[in-house]
Amino acid sequence: MQANMHEAKTKLSQLVDAAIHGEEVIIAKSGKPLVQLIPCIPKKKRVFGALKGKVIVSNDFDSKDINDEISDLFGV
């Protein structure tokens, strides 16, 4: 959906509703597209410790042998 600037001023709430429901909303001036209305998607709050008990790290994860092997794999 494309609306001119004057129409956008009078129908802003309807245009916002359309954008929230997935419709592409463009606001134009003199027939030239200027801006696009897109909904804000809230970020999910991170939970500290959410992976506790789900990730297993071996006791030798930081040993010299492992680090040398990784370095060889990546050419460092």
Residue pairs with C-beta under 8 A, 6 or more apart in sequence:
1 15
1 18
1 23
1 24
1 25
1 26
2 25
2 26
2 27
2 28
2 33
3 11
3 15
3 25
3 26
3 27
3 28
4 27
4 28
4 29
4 31
5 27
5 28
5 29
5 34
8 15
8 27
15 25
15 27
15 37
16 25
16 37
18 25
18 37
19 25
19 37
19 38
19 39
20 39
24 36
25 36
25 37
26 33
26 34
26 35
26 36
26 37
27 33
27 34
27 35
27 36
27 37
28 34
60 66
70 76
